[in-house]
Amino acid sequence: MSLNFNTPLFEIIRDKNKCIQCKVCVRQCANEVHWYSSYENIVNSDNNKCVNCHRCVILCPTKAITIRKHRLEFRNNSNWTSNAIKEIQKQADTGGVLLSSMGNPNKLPIYWDKILLNASQVTNPSIDPLREPMETKVMIGRKPDKLKFNKQGDLITDMPPQIELNVPIMFSAMSYGSISKNAHEALARAATKLGICYNTGEGGLNKDFYKYGKNTIVQVASGRFGVYKDYLNAGVGIEIKIGQGAKPGIGGHLPGKKVGADVSVTRMIPIGSDAISPAPHHDIYSIEDLRQLIFALKETTNYSKPIFVKIAAVHNAAAIASGIVRAGADVVVVDGFRGGTGAAPTRVRDNVGIPIEFALASIDQRLREEGIRNSASLVISGSIRNSSDIVKAIALGADAVYIGSAALIAMGCHMCRSCSTGKCNWGIATQQYDLVKRLNPDIMYKRLVNLISAWNHEIQEMLGGMGINAVDSLRGNKLMLRGIDLNETELRILGIKYVGE
Amino acid sequence: MKIIDALDVPYRTLNKLIDTVLLNNNEENIILKNIFGQRYIGRGLSYKNSLIQIYGTPGNDMASYMNGTKIEVFGNGQDAIGNTMNEGTVIIHGDCGDTIGYAMRGGSIYIKGNVGYRVGIHMKEYKNMKPVIVIGGKAGEFLGEYMAGGIIIVLGIDISKSEKIVGKFCGTGMHGGVIYIYENLEDYNFGKEVKKSEFNEKDVELLSKHIKFYEKAFSRNLEYLRIEKFSKYVAIGKNPYSNMYCNY
């Protein structure tokens, strides 16, 4: 065996006085960290295998386990950090491309935290949402340039298809394959209960979930997995995935070992075959080609559903978004560089793309300048962590947001960032039957409903504080925002003033 | 048999008209005359017993998401014919453009003449569904790119000695399916994921079947084609990139 330089990231501390050798931790850990020694009658653990998912900590009946950052440190060095060293060791060991999960964890500015909201004082009464009407419903889809009415006052304009969301939040695209069937079921049921939508991702749609169609957006990506006529007609909208914030410019790859019987059925590919989504759609090399796909989908679904086009936030996002709207998309989706993923090459995830706050502000501005902002809804994603992020996003110009990581956290994700191993102890990012069944959709859908309901209350509180009684009145209302700790360029692009101005 | 004159009829109206005709009579056959580039003809159609005959040049994305109908084009086809098609038959009495049969999952496409780039890209197969593309002439670069299933046959009929039967990078990223080419080509023509494979009885049977179909569809005698002159190419494995990554 060759020398392996890997050292543990975490340290498992077991309180021997509390441990009753019940072996729950042994059974619960798919990474096989813990084992029982009958000779000594003690439970041991291997720090090297631990990913710090907290499963054993939470399930230990006597709370005997603690996990800490491992104390082993390299000599202090601001340049050659322990991460930098460990990455090299890993690659020297395997010759592999570094693969990471979840969003960019690096210390880069989070602009939501540098934006502050306004509230009414004296000159404009604030509104108490607990006792006064407050509208958080939004309509997603293309809005006509003009409305025409007949003499009786009835609307005679042919309205393009719209999706009604009770809250300006949707669950973003996470494919069946990247997450489990039970996780999908929880998302679908929560979306139905809340009157919002979830997104299938590029993994097809399980037959059992067609009944949630009214709250489903189906995705069409470059691999066209599971895409056929019934699938296209199953949801209320269709999303063309061009890119994703965590990995702009590159495709997807579900390894064959994750393509079991069920995943094979929804993706409509043989069991064990790699599911490779090419980097581009090879029928889209231009805005004109994009128009071709948009209208192919509209034709196939009888113009009954809004077509979403999702891109990663990249340098020219504003110009690209303008092209997308002109190509006939009804909804533009932009995913920022902090967006999550089941697996992405680390270098791409950590270095490609731009913050969603800037992409959003510049796209909204560009579409307004061109007089086509009404032609499409604007949905953003890429690390929405709480309700104030959403309020700020809407004030910067978004119609709604997609949440992915936050929804997974509600279902038990502890951000151990090991999705790509397929051994998620919480039953989310795995296809292993014994792990999947740990996620109980009956419980988890309620947790999702709780989260979104709580955020909805918070959104209403913040709106009320500003003296606004509808989300629609906040959209693009940048006067409600002020920047702090931002330079002039940042303020200019965001289109907001500095605090105190 | 219903005849539709499509002169100056935009694609949306035309496709709606086809829907109406087929909806009113499941078994109806349709003849489309004066087709000049109208897109999406046959999109998503599932009428298994219907035949649509097209005179002229249909536009891009013909037979996209098609689910069972038969389309015969008396003319050339354009790009992305049979895009993500599930079932059905397309017969083209002419040449075609790029990305024919993109992500096609089932059904068959027969093309009398030549095709452009990236034909059969990301073709798949699933259970009993096994898509087939038969190309009478030659194919451009990246034939069968990312191919994950199905069958591509290139006959190389009527091409001159200076013309290549397939372009460069044939089968790049291939991880399933099979390509038959009427010429024994050097390895450099192919992607690194492709290998030459031995012939067996089933290959002979399959090729004979599709050659016969071609002969009948295009009234062409191909008795001179010798099955043993075909070479067969398959994917080295169905997990070409499984060892590329390390988790961090």
Boltz contact constraints between the chains, C-beta under 6 A:
constraints:
  - contact:
      token1: [A, 90]
      token2: [B, 246]
      max_distance: 6.0
  - contact:
      token1: [A, 90]
      token2: [B, 248]
      max_distance: 6.0
  - contact:
      token1: [A, 94]
      token2: [B, 246]
      max_distance: 6.0
  - contact:
      token1: [A, 96]
      token2: [B, 245]
      max_distance: 6.0
  - contact:
      token1: [A, 96]
      token2: [B, 246]
      max_distance: 6.0
  - contact:
      token1: [A, 97]
      token2: [B, 244]
      max_distance: 6.0
  - contact:
      token1: [A, 97]
      token2: [B, 245]
      max_distance: 6.0
  - contact:
      token1: [A, 98]
      token2: [B, 248]
      max_distance: 6.0
  - contact:
      token1: [A, 99]
      token2: [B, 245]
      max_distance: 6.0
  - contact:
      token1: [A, 99]
      token2: [B, 247]
      max_distance: 6.0
  - contact:
      token1: [A, 100]
      token2: [B, 248]
      max_distance: 6.0
  - contact:
      token1: [A, 224]
      token2: [B, 84]
      max_distance: 6.0
  - contact:
      token1: [A, 224]
      token2: [B, 103]
      max_distance: 6.0
  - contact:
      token1: [A, 227]
      token2: [B, 84]
      max_distance: 6.0
  - contact:
      token1: [A, 228]
      token2: [B, 86]
      max_distance: 6.0
  - contact:
      token1: [A, 229]
      token2: [B, 44]
      max_distance: 6.0
  - contact:
      token1: [A, 229]
      token2: [B, 65]
      max_distance: 6.0
  - contact:
      token1: [A, 229]
      token2: [B, 67]
      max_distance: 6.0
  - contact:
      token1: [A, 255]
      token2: [B, 242]
      max_distance: 6.0
  - contact:
      token1: [A, 256]
      token2: [B, 239]
      max_distance: 6.0
  - contact:
      token1: [A, 268]
      token2: [B, 126]
      max_distance: 6.0
  - contact:
      token1: [A, 269]
      token2: [B, 124]
      max_distance: 6.0
  - contact:
      token1: [A, 273]
      token2: [B, 176]
      max_distance: 6.0
  - contact:
      token1: [A, 273]
      token2: [B, 238]
      max_distance: 6.0
  - contact:
      token1: [A, 274]
      token2: [B, 175]
      max_distance: 6.0
  - contact:
      token1: [A, 274]
      token2: [B, 239]
      max_distance: 6.0
  - contact:
      token1: [A, 276]
      token2: [B, 146]
      max_distance: 6.0
  - contact:
      token1: [A, 278]
      token2: [B, 146]
      max_distance: 6.0
  - contact:
      token1: [A, 282]
      token2: [B, 99]
      max_distance: 6.0
  - contact:
      token1: [A, 282]
      token2: [B, 118]
      max_distance: 6.0
  - contact:
      token1: [A, 282]
      token2: [B, 121]
      max_distance: 6.0
  - contact:
      token1: [A, 283]
      token2: [B, 80]
      max_distance: 6.0
  - contact:
      token1: [A, 283]
      token2: [B, 99]
      max_distance: 6.0
  - contact:
      token1: [A, 283]
      token2: [B, 102]
      max_distance: 6.0
  - contact:
      token1: [A, 292]
      token2: [B, 60]
      max_distance: 6.0
  - contact:
      token1: [A, 296]
      token2: [B, 40]
      max_distance: 6.0
  - contact:
      token1: [A, 296]
      token2: [B, 61]
      max_distance: 6.0
  - contact:
      token1: [A, 296]
      token2: [B, 64]
      max_distance: 6.0
  - contact:
      token1: [A, 299]
      token2: [B, 15]
      max_distance: 6.0
  - contact:
      token1: [A, 299]
      token2: [B, 40]
      max_distance: 6.0
  - contact:
      token1: [A, 299]
      token2: [B, 43]
      max_distance: 6.0
  - contact:
      token1: [A, 300]
      token2: [B, 43]
      max_distance: 6.0
  - contact:
      token1: [A, 300]
      token2: [B, 44]
      max_distance: 6.0
  - contact:
      token1: [A, 300]
      token2: [B, 65]
      max_distance: 6.0
  - contact:
      token1: [A, 346]
      token2: [B, 248]
      max_distance: 6.0
  - contact:
      token1: [A, 420]
      token2: [B, 247]
      max_distance: 6.0
  - contact:
      token1: [A, 421]
      token2: [B, 247]
      max_distance: 6.0
